[in-house]
């Protein structure tokens, strides 16, 4: 595993100093640390080989990609899971990395908004247990009747269980059969207050869902394959908390989205730390849409996705 996961500030200091040519005073101001700390971090970077590319090419490549993505897309922090390391398969490696990052980000008394899907549940499944009883984990969208282990309520409560935290579910369907019914339900005081509280969260965890025929919104029965194909033709590029987004990262104007019980994207963008995890190569389109919409502040992705993301960005 890359050194980046252990001590990210060392890599940030080295990146700003060596790649951007900042003076130590400028690095200190950018990272809100002392100049003496910058000097110590740069010394450590040299000692552990972060800036010695000739002797740590493989180790540094993932971190170099992370720095470039941070700069290119204006993200606060990026973690790249290098390929071909250890005995874990790609899905397991990204889940373990993301679980570690999430535990680094969550703080005492945080309110954590959690979406759903296979990626999020895999993260919950490998997450170590922690005693964070002051934390509250909140479901981002309505629930599903389908018997999948990665239903929204399952993802929320499993993460809450791992943190020894309080979990709050939204007791409403994800999608209703009628737009008017959905609007009426969202005005009910309990649902209204739950959705309104999302913007008060301090951390969010979600993935960028795909819009291909085996998308999780098809598998769970929220949309038929034919309906999703039609919406792809109208510009659907990804799924965030059950909602279809276009290539610009905004909510797609369609009946399906108007029938949803889910936090709106403005509420999600209001959350200061938004950790997005993407581990499948076929999610490049949804990831690009997510970044275009400013929905992520922190990102965990695979090396192949990172390389593709930068190549497509020119």
Protein Blocks (a to p, Z undefined) as FASTA:
>chain_A
ZZklmmmmlmmmmmmmmmnopafklmmmmnopafklmmmmmmmmmmnommmmklmmmmmm
mmmmmmmmmmmnopabdcdddehiajbdfklmmmmmmmmmmmmmpcghiacdddedjklm
mmmmmpccdddfkbccddfbdcdfbfcfkbfklmmmmmmmmnopacddddddfbdcbfkl
mmmmmmpmklmmmmmmmmmpcbdcdddddfbfkbfklmnopacfklmmmmmmnopabdee
hiacdfkopacddfklmmpccddfklmmmpmbacdddfbfklmmmmmmmmmnopafbdcd
dfklmmmmmmmnZZ
